[in-house]
Amino acid sequence: MHFTDLFIRRPVLALVVSLLITIAGLQAIRSLNVRQYPRSENAAVTVTTVYVGASADLVRGFVTTPLERAIAAADGIDYIESQSTLGLSTIKVRLKLNYDSTKALAEISSKVDQVRNDLPPEAEVPIINIESADSAFASAYLSFSSEALLQNEITDYLTRVVQPRLAAVEGVQRADILGARTFAMRVWLKPERMAAFNVSPAQVRDALANNNYLAALGQTKGALIQVNLTANTNLQTVEEFKQLVIRQQDGAFVRLEDIADVMLGAENYTQEVRFSGQTAVFMGIWSLPNANALDVIQRIRQEMEAIRRDLPQGISARVAYDATEYIQDAIDEVIKTLIETLLIVVVVIFLFLGSLRSVLVPVVAIPLSLIGAVFLMQVFGFTVNLLTLLAIVLSVGLVVDDAIVMVENVERLLRKGLRPKDAAIQGARELIGPVIATTIVLAAVYAPIGLQGGLTGALFREFVFTLAGAVIISTVVALTLSPMMSGYLLKPDIEDHGLAAISVRLFNRTRDGYGRLLDYTLRCRPAVYLVWVVITLLAVPLYLMSPAELAPSEDQGVIFGILEASADASLDQTSRYAAAANDIFLNIPETDFTFQLTSATSGFGGLVTKPWEQRERTVFQILPEVQQKLSGIPGIRMFPVTPPALPGGGDFPVEFVLASTADTEQILQFAQQLQLKAIQSGMFLFPPIIDVKIDQPQSEFIIDRDKVAMLGLDLKQVGGDLAAMVGGDYVNRFDIAGRSYKVIPQIQRTDRLTPEQLQNIHVTGPAGQLVPLSTIATIRNSTVPRSLNRLQQLNAVKLSGISMRPLDEALKFLEDEATKILPAGYTIDYTGESRQLRTESGRFLPAFALAVALIFLVLSAQFNSFRDPFVILAGSVPLGMFGALLFTFLKIPDPNVAFWTSGWTTTLNIYSQVGLVTLVGLVAKNGILIVEFANQQQLKGLPKLEAIRQASIIRLRPILMTSAATIAGHFPLTLVSGAGAAARNSIGLVLVGGMFIGSLFTLFVVPSIYMLVARDHDQDGG
């Protein structure tokens, strides 16, 4: 007795198996987490070191370089990028994909500790953070604004009340305050008053350090009692700071209020945050990696409602940006596509079979297979994300195939006069081999993608294993439930009346026409071979000439604006121009709200659009209008960009780096030449941005060392006085209501408007008397880089921009031009999305070749032959590739400009490449059905030519039905719009185009190749 006989003779057993699959899948649905993309270890470690007041060159030499050298010895690093600016060293360590981030963090922390003592003592302790690439942006941003309260007052309320409540919400990883102005005791020094009272800057710092002291006294220990001790050695209020004695002479006190304005201010005044034009403070909410982001933000919204009721009068709060709305919209769109796909597949099956009884068998198989796939997602620890949902949509067209083939075979045997149960038993026996073979083929196709490394493997592992799981479950259903249902539901006369009869008549005509064409092609086999060779060879240039990019750009409902201002601009000046940019954002009809974070020389802002259903234009249609209007603002440059389609991208798609041991100025000259070439090419939306700009005005105090020595001073005293007056570093901390804040002495702004004003300040002189700085120092003005950047410990200059052509074409242009102008000793490198593309571009062909090799070996084992797999693959795969690549080749015109092919073509990207690999298994299924049946016919005594002819004609109906179901199931993907549509559209076009053209050719090419290559089994039998 065969395996399938058991389930036909014992129908309850078949039902039990199906019910177990259903129960397992239904319980799994509620336990799966929801994310935008599958979770992957794609992290970056950032080491930030503050060295208040130090120049960029000083920071690079004494902070960045020793830290970089130590960090580079750690394992798991992809590349190291650093930036040294005034008072700040930032080192970004991008880890290799899927490297253990916890291990890397521990090792990098250890390396930093090793060189901590080598850093200047004035530099603060390096701060080390780790951030996953898919959490570069928070799950939600909250806005708190007020027309009555200052930003530092809003910040303090958020720190004390709101932040603890939100951080305690289940599933929240952290709730960070962005654009905060934290309270600080600001001591605004007055140089003329200090000179009048003969008080040096060093004396002020020493007085603050020595008289704002935290005394830890302990307790008394008596025989019977003990008492805790404390002392008021610390200062707590503005009045206490004002009364602090700086110096005394002849019984007279000079207090802090005599030489400075003391006020409760903010740590810094270097940033301005606005929400839709109103001053605000943002909070970012990050979800835990294993939490359901949709549920977390829903709980945040509920908590925000409670917080709003408790807010002080004058503060307003709202959810400014909810990233889960895009995820939810994308999921809703996928579910909508899934429903459409189910309906289309059911209609297609019904039109072919013409009977509700026949249709019921594959229709039941679809939800069972999908529910079973959900259970396998739970078993493997997968999440509900855009890619696993896409796998579910694609699987609708696949899981139905086996059930269709089973029903069609049983109906064929019923027409021969067998009883329903006997027809089901014999039909199932005949199909065990082909069904298992096609399932193994599809699983083999996905194995290379699921097991390969890189971004493609990390993103698509869950996708391919979910798809393979659905196909495997469908095989179980097709071999257990479908034969049983066929035996009990199908009737011998089911095709004699109604739609079934019409369907049969139409198919008979189609079959007769196909038979005539097949006979003609079999007689003209040399011509068929010629066509086959030409099409196969054409697939190569189609692939090579197809435009390539990492992933299609998605409309995520947001446009970011990256702001640049002149190096000597103040926050006041830049804010005025940033407000003009904000007005432009607000005047776009599709804008819901805007946000801005502005500093003196740079900034970041953007607009969030209204929901999809409330707007007619996409962000890509809005972008040129925004770009044109922003270019008319004087005083700043603002570049509108859309966020990267995949996690781990940078600010711009094009991030091209020139690196060398040469000076930054020399590298910059070549970068400017390359920028000019890029402008002349017309390939970029705006001139590529160069991250190094030598336009920062710098005034250097040239101290006369001889005069300093004659006065009995030293350079440390002079430098210390200058730093105390101008630097803005904090001395110590004070307490307000249980929280500590910094104490920062600094010369007031009106006395440091220009470098020349600083010559009038007084520093420590001989015998405790002050001397003007101008007596011992002069000023030398120069222009220096705003920042000194490095990549892989080499001096580096980066060009960033947006290409109006496919990303691969833009990078090739820059590579070719750089090769022409760069001398020896220079290297080309990439960051962000450009690096991802260059890393991934070499992975497709090996994965594709491995998939074809695995299928070949699996089929060789199945057929016990190396010839039959060659017939199947050679007669189907090149033809399917040709059909699919037509839809990428025709994308050659500028993808950012409307063209007649734009609506139904796509680029070569990781989605379409996965579609190409999937296509190998889909088109091979048709060849398997023909070749396997032809071999059976030969073994029954038919000649080779008649066997392949009969096999092709008899298997025509299941081939047409499964191909039509697959094409129809994937066709809605080619028409989708809305959130996440570009990715689904890309893979859908490749599958539909390749399947349609590949299946059409396969019906005629496989029989001819079979005649050329396959063995004569009739002679073997003899």
Salt bridges, closest charged atoms under 4 A:
ASP5 OD2 - ARG429 NH2 2.45
ASP57 OD1 - ARG60 NH2 3.26
GLU68 OE1 - ARG790 NE 2.64
ASP78 OD2 - ARG835 NE 3.26
GLU81 OE2 - LYS798 NZ 2.65
GLU131 OE2 - ARG174 NH2 3.79
ASP134 OD2 - ARG35 NH2 2.42
ASP156 OD2 - ARG160 NE 2.86
ASP176 OD2 - ARG174 NE 2.74
ASP261 OD1 - LYS190 NZ 3.03
GLU267 OE1 - LYS742 NZ 3.80
GLU272 OE1 - ARG274 NE 3.26
GLU303 OE2 - ARG165 NE 3.01
GLU305 OE2 - ARG308 NH1 2.67
ASP310 OD2 - ARG165 NH1 3.15
ASP322 OD2 - ARG301 NH2 3.06
GLU325 OE2 - ARG301 NH2 3.25
ASP401 OD2 - LYS925 NZ 2.81
GLU411 OE1 - ARG957 NH1 3.39
ASP422 OD2 - ARG419 NE 3.19
GLU430 OE1 - ARG412 NH2 3.04
GLU495 OE2 - ARG415 NH1 2.82
GLU495 OE2 - ARG957 NH1 3.46
ASP519 OD1 - ARG949 NE 2.56
ASP555 OD2 - ARG615 NH1 3.10
GLU564 OE1 - ARG637 NH2 3.26
GLU564 OE2 - LYS693 NZ 2.97
ASP572 OD2 - ARG749 NH2 3.02
GLU590 OE2 - ARG617 NE 2.86
GLU625 OE1 - ARG617 NH1 2.82
GLU625 OE2 - LYS629 NZ 2.98
GLU655 OE1 - LYS798 NZ 3.93
ASP695 OD1 - ARG786 NE 2.91
GLU700 OE1 - ARG780 NH2 2.97
ASP808 OD2 - LYS812 NZ 3.18
ASP808 OD1 - ARG838 NH1 2.84
GLU809 OE2 - ARG805 NE 3.16
GLU815 OE2 - ARG838 NE 2.83
GLU817 OE2 - LYS820 NZ 3.51
ASP829 OD1 - ARG835 NH1 2.62
GLU840 OE2 - ARG843 NE 3.41
ASP1020 OD2 - ARG1015 NH2 2.89
